[in-house]
Amino acid sequence: MERGSEGPFKRLAREVAKFGAVGVVGTVVNFAVSNLLWHLTSLQAVRANVIATIVAIGCNYIGFRYFTYRDRDKSARTKELTLFLAFSLVGLVIENGVLFAAIYGFGWDSSLQRNVFKVLGIGIATLFRFWSYRTWVFKALPAEEAVLEAETFPKPSQPLPRPKQRVS
């Protein structure tokens, strides 16, 4: 089946699946780095988690650009990367803000509690990132958007009448 012949829900489902696959890799990297830093260094938990999140952001950019959104506009890479980093920074604040609140607000600082709140923070930040990346960072090409929009409108059952030409 051609890509253009599938419905908008299938396209969105494919995009979500690809985004999720990259996200799983980024999450594994994030958890591995943060847990290594938590157990092998004397860094404070949130600082170690910020470092882990930054490493994961780097992995995610590569995955999103070359896998999830490889068919999207590549003409303005500097702008794309700037927007990606800006929205990733907001996601970093969301993710680490949840962890910060759990540790410093409630005193939940065991290894298990850190990881539970890390999952919660990543989940909330992922919703924000999905929306922002697909809306602002990895935009569809204008021609592709036009084709996709045209495919979603119902086709007229009869050809439209042609306007009459006036002869002066």
C-alpha positions as CSV (number, residue, x, y, z in Angstrom):
1,M,0.0,0.0,0.0
2,E,1.3,3.4,-0.9
3,R,1.9,5.8,1.9
4,G,-0.4,8.4,0.4
5,S,-3.3,6.0,0.1
6,E,-3.6,5.3,3.8
7,G,-5.9,7.3,6.0
8,P,-4.9,10.0,8.5
9,F,-5.4,7.7,11.5
10,K,-3.0,5.1,10.1
11,R,-0.4,7.8,9.3
12,L,-0.8,9.1,12.9
13,A,-0.5,5.6,14.3
14,R,2.6,5.0,12.3
15,E,4.1,8.3,13.5
16,V,3.2,7.5,17.1
17,A,4.8,4.0,16.8
18,K,8.0,5.4,15.3
19,F,8.1,8.2,17.9
20,G,7.6,5.5,20.6
21,A,10.4,3.3,19.3
22,V,12.8,6.2,19.4
23,G,11.4,7.2,22.8
24,V,12.0,3.7,24.2
25,V,15.7,3.8,23.1
26,G,16.0,7.3,24.6
27,T,14.3,6.1,27.8
28,V,16.7,3.2,28.2
29,V,19.7,5.5,27.7
30,N,18.2,8.0,30.2
31,F,17.6,5.3,32.8
32,A,21.0,3.7,32.3
33,V,22.9,6.9,32.5
34,S,20.9,8.3,35.5
35,N,21.2,5.0,37.5
36,L,24.9,4.7,36.8
37,L,25.4,8.3,37.9
38,W,23.2,7.8,41.0
39,H,25.1,4.7,42.1
40,L,28.7,5.4,40.9
41,T,29.1,9.1,41.6
42,S,28.4,11.5,44.4
43,L,26.3,13.8,42.2
44,Q,23.0,15.0,43.6
45,A,20.1,13.0,42.2
46,V,18.5,15.7,40.1
47,R,21.9,16.9,38.7
48,A,22.7,13.4,37.6
49,N,19.2,13.1,36.1
50,V,19.7,16.3,34.1
51,I,22.9,14.9,32.6
52,A,21.1,11.6,31.8
53,T,18.3,13.6,30.1
54,I,20.7,15.6,28.0
55,V,22.4,12.4,26.8
56,A,19.0,11.0,25.9
57,I,18.0,14.2,24.1
58,G,21.1,13.7,21.8
59,C,20.1,10.1,21.1
60,N,16.5,11.1,20.5
61,Y,17.4,13.9,18.0
62,I,19.3,11.4,15.8
63,G,16.4,8.9,16.0
64,F,13.7,11.5,15.3
65,R,15.6,13.1,12.4
66,Y,16.8,9.9,10.7
67,F,13.9,7.5,11.5
68,T,10.6,9.0,12.7
69,Y,10.6,12.2,10.7
70,R,13.1,11.4,8.0
71,D,10.5,12.4,5.3
72,R,10.0,15.8,6.8
73,D,11.4,19.2,5.6
74,K,15.2,19.3,6.0
75,S,15.8,22.7,4.5
76,A,16.3,24.6,7.8
77,R,18.4,22.3,10.0
78,T,19.7,25.1,12.2
79,K,16.2,26.3,13.0
80,E,15.0,22.7,13.4
81,L,17.8,21.9,15.9
82,T,17.3,25.2,17.8
83,L,13.6,24.5,18.2
84,F,14.3,20.8,19.1
85,L,16.7,21.9,21.8
86,A,14.3,24.6,23.1
87,F,11.3,22.2,23.3
88,S,13.6,19.5,24.7
89,L,14.7,21.9,27.4
90,V,11.1,22.4,28.4
91,G,10.7,18.6,28.5
92,L,13.8,18.4,30.6
93,V,12.4,20.9,33.1
94,I,9.1,18.9,33.2
95,E,10.8,15.6,33.8
96,N,13.3,16.9,36.3
97,G,10.7,19.1,38.0
98,V,8.7,16.0,38.9
99,L,11.8,14.3,40.3
100,F,12.8,17.4,42.2
101,A,9.3,17.7,43.7
102,A,9.4,14.1,44.8
103,I,12.9,14.3,46.4
104,Y,12.9,17.8,47.9
105,G,9.2,18.3,48.4
106,F,8.2,14.9,49.8
107,G,11.5,13.3,50.7
108,W,11.0,10.4,48.4
109,D,14.6,9.6,47.6
110,S,15.1,5.9,47.6
111,S,16.4,4.3,44.4
112,L,12.9,2.8,43.7
113,Q,11.2,6.1,44.4
114,R,13.6,8.0,42.1
115,N,12.9,5.6,39.3
116,V,9.1,5.7,39.8
117,F,9.0,9.5,39.7
118,K,11.5,9.5,36.8
119,V,8.9,7.4,34.9
120,L,6.1,9.8,35.8
121,G,8.2,12.8,34.7
122,I,9.2,11.2,31.4
123,G,5.6,10.3,30.7
124,I,4.4,13.8,31.2
125,A,7.3,15.3,29.3
126,T,6.8,12.8,26.4
127,L,3.3,14.1,25.8
128,F,4.6,17.6,25.5
129,R,7.5,16.6,23.3
130,F,5.3,14.6,20.9
131,W,3.0,17.6,20.4
132,S,5.8,20.2,20.1
133,Y,8.1,18.1,17.9
134,R,5.5,17.2,15.3
135,T,3.9,20.7,15.4
136,W,6.9,23.0,15.4
137,V,10.2,21.1,14.9
138,F,9.7,18.4,12.3
139,K,7.1,20.0,10.0
140,A,5.7,18.2,7.1
141,L,6.7,19.5,3.7
142,P,4.1,21.9,2.3
143,A,3.4,19.8,-0.8
144,E,2.9,16.7,1.4
145,E,0.5,18.6,3.7
146,A,-1.6,19.7,0.7
147,V,-1.7,16.1,-0.7
148,L,-2.7,14.7,2.7
149,E,-5.4,17.3,3.2
150,A,-6.8,16.8,-0.2
151,E,-7.0,13.0,0.4
152,T,-9.0,13.5,3.6
153,F,-11.8,15.5,1.9
154,P,-14.7,13.5,0.4
155,K,-14.6,13.4,-3.3
156,P,-17.6,14.8,-5.2
157,S,-19.8,12.0,-6.7
158,Q,-20.3,14.0,-9.9
159,P,-17.9,16.3,-11.7
160,L,-18.5,20.0,-10.9
161,P,-20.0,22.0,-13.8
162,R,-17.6,24.2,-15.7
163,P,-18.3,27.9,-15.6
164,K,-19.7,29.3,-18.9
165,Q,-17.3,31.4,-20.9
166,R,-18.4,34.8,-22.0
167,V,-17.7,36.0,-25.4
168,S,-17.7,39.7,-25.9
